[in-house]
Amino acid sequence: MAPDQPWHGLETPCDDSDQALFAAAARVTIGNGRTAVFWDSTWLGASPLRFAFPALYALSRRKQRSVAQALSGNQWVHDLRPSIEPTVLTEFISAWTLIANTPPLRPDVPDSIRWALTDNGTYSSKSTYLLHFLGRISAPLSSPGSSR
């Protein structure tokens, strides 16, 4: 999202669990749709489309299209390799219905991301680190040789 940064355009060293964690904590508000990634950003619902519709994601030939690119002329549909598998057809109908009911893009408004784990909505590595420990039970440590 920062085209003036030296790392812009490089692959991220993230696996699916890292992306799922990010998706759970980031809320994307679509404006012009030029920055948010159609399959990977949490722009429509509680999770990215790649997790909501895994069979369709697997068939997509262009997984890095922006929301604006994918919605233009329903390009996301043209990107899908043909399949008549029942799972694919069911996902397609659900995805089509969801996407068809999205509000129109706003050309003069950039997309924005709000980080749900901080009060000010800005990403912090500390909040991400702490997210890894959410729900864990802490236990007091005992020293070696102490009796229990």
RAFENKA-V465193 format. One record per residue. N is the residue number from 1. RES is the residue in one letter. SS is DSSP state (H for helix, E for strand, L for the rest). Layout:
BEGIN
n=N res=RES ss=SS
n=N res=RES ss=SS
END
This chain:
BEGIN
n=1 res=M ss=L
n=2 res=A ss=L
n=3 res=P ss=L
n=4 res=D ss=L
n=5 res=Q ss=L
n=6 res=P ss=L
n=7 res=W ss=L
n=8 res=H ss=L
n=9 res=G ss=L
n=10 res=L ss=L
n=11 res=E ss=L
n=12 res=T ss=L
n=13 res=P ss=L
n=14 res=C ss=L
n=15 res=D ss=L
n=16 res=D ss=H
n=17 res=S ss=H
n=18 res=D ss=H
n=19 res=Q ss=H
n=20 res=A ss=H
n=21 res=L ss=H
n=22 res=F ss=H
n=23 res=A ss=H
n=24 res=A ss=H
n=25 res=A ss=H
n=26 res=A ss=E
n=27 res=R ss=E
n=28 res=V ss=E
n=29 res=T ss=E
n=30 res=I ss=L
n=31 res=G ss=L
n=32 res=N ss=L
n=33 res=G ss=L
n=34 res=R ss=L
n=35 res=T ss=L
n=36 res=A ss=L
n=37 res=V ss=E
n=38 res=F ss=L
n=39 res=W ss=L
n=40 res=D ss=L
n=41 res=S ss=L
n=42 res=T ss=L
n=43 res=W ss=L
n=44 res=L ss=L
n=45 res=G ss=L
n=46 res=A ss=L
n=47 res=S ss=L
n=48 res=P ss=L
n=49 res=L ss=H
n=50 res=R ss=H
n=51 res=F ss=H
n=52 res=A ss=H
n=53 res=F ss=L
n=54 res=P ss=H
n=55 res=A ss=H
n=56 res=L ss=H
n=57 res=Y ss=H
n=58 res=A ss=H
n=59 res=L ss=H
n=60 res=S ss=E
n=61 res=R ss=L
n=62 res=R ss=L
n=63 res=K ss=L
n=64 res=Q ss=L
n=65 res=R ss=L
n=66 res=S ss=E
n=67 res=V ss=H
n=68 res=A ss=H
n=69 res=Q ss=H
n=70 res=A ss=H
n=71 res=L ss=H
n=72 res=S ss=H
n=73 res=G ss=H
n=74 res=N ss=H
n=75 res=Q ss=H
n=76 res=W ss=H
n=77 res=V ss=H
n=78 res=H ss=H
n=79 res=D ss=L
n=80 res=L ss=E
n=81 res=R ss=L
n=82 res=P ss=L
n=83 res=S ss=L
n=84 res=I ss=L
n=85 res=E ss=L
n=86 res=P ss=H
n=87 res=T ss=H
n=88 res=V ss=H
n=89 res=L ss=H
n=90 res=T ss=H
n=91 res=E ss=H
n=92 res=F ss=H
n=93 res=I ss=H
n=94 res=S ss=H
n=95 res=A ss=H
n=96 res=W ss=H
n=97 res=T ss=H
n=98 res=L ss=H
n=99 res=I ss=H
n=100 res=A ss=H
n=101 res=N ss=L
n=102 res=T ss=L
n=103 res=P ss=L
n=104 res=P ss=L
n=105 res=L ss=L
n=106 res=R ss=L
n=107 res=P ss=L
n=108 res=D ss=L
n=109 res=V ss=L
n=110 res=P ss=L
n=111 res=D ss=L
n=112 res=S ss=E
n=113 res=I ss=E
n=114 res=R ss=E
n=115 res=W ss=E
n=116 res=A ss=L
n=117 res=L ss=L
n=118 res=T ss=L
n=119 res=D ss=L
n=120 res=N ss=L
n=121 res=G ss=L
n=122 res=T ss=L
n=123 res=Y ss=L
n=124 res=S ss=L
n=125 res=S ss=H
n=126 res=K ss=H
n=127 res=S ss=H
n=128 res=T ss=H
n=129 res=Y ss=H
n=130 res=L ss=H
n=131 res=L ss=H
n=132 res=H ss=L
n=133 res=F ss=L
n=134 res=L ss=L
n=135 res=G ss=L
n=136 res=R ss=L
n=137 res=I ss=L
n=138 res=S ss=L
n=139 res=A ss=L
n=140 res=P ss=L
n=141 res=L ss=L
n=142 res=S ss=L
n=143 res=S ss=L
n=144 res=P ss=L
n=145 res=G ss=L
n=146 res=S ss=L
n=147 res=S ss=L
n=148 res=R ss=L
END
